[in-house]
Amino acid sequence: MHLRVVGGRRLSGAIDVKTSKNACVALLCASLLNKGRTVLRRVARIEEVFRLLEVLNSIGVRTRWVNDGVDLEIVPPAQLEMEAIDADAARRTRSIIMFLGPLLHRMEQFTLPYAGGCDLGTRTIEPHMIALRRFGLEIAATEGLYHAQVDRSVSPGRPIVLTERGDTV
C-alpha cells in the first residue's frame, strides 16, 4: 500500500497494518506527529517497544495498555519535555533516530541521545540525515548527543530518494 499525504487538509481515519516489530516502532515514533490520542492495535510486547515507551513517557507522553493489554493508547502533551528524556533508555535503542522527523515537526531545536542498541555493529544515520536535511534539520553530533536545529524556511522542492534501505532507514 502506498499513501501520499498532501498538506492543507485535516486527516482522520484508520488503516490496518500487519503486526510487526518494525511497523510498531515506526508508528510509536510517528505518534508524536498527532496532537491528539493515537491507539495502536495488537501491539507486540517486545523489548524494543518497551524501550521506546520509556523514552516517550520520560518526555511527557502518556501511554497505557487498553483492551486487555492488546492495544496501546498514546497521548502526547502540548509541549514535549525533552530536557527530561530518559537518556539511558534512548541509548539502548537504535530506533531513537526515528524520533528525529517527528521532533523536527514539533520543535525549533532539541537534543537527542546517540542511537545505540545495535548488535549488528556500527551503522550510520546518514540516510536519515540526507532526507531530513531537505526539511531544514541540521544536526551537530557532540559528546554523545545529537544537537538539532530546524530552519523553517527550508522545504524539499522535489521528491526525496533514500539511498539505503533497512528496518530503521
BELHU-V735685 format. One line per field, one symbol per residue. phi: phi as a letter, one per 40 degrees, with the letter a starting at -180 (. if undefined). Layout:
# BELHU-V735685
phi=???
This chain:
# BELHU-V735685
phi=.bbbbbcgbcbahabcbccadcccdccdcccccccbcbbbcfcccbdccccccdcdccchccbacbfggcbbcbbcccbcbcccdcccccccaccdcccdcccdccbcaabbcdcbgbccgcbcbddccdccccbgcbbbbafgbcbbbbbcccaccadbbccbbicbb
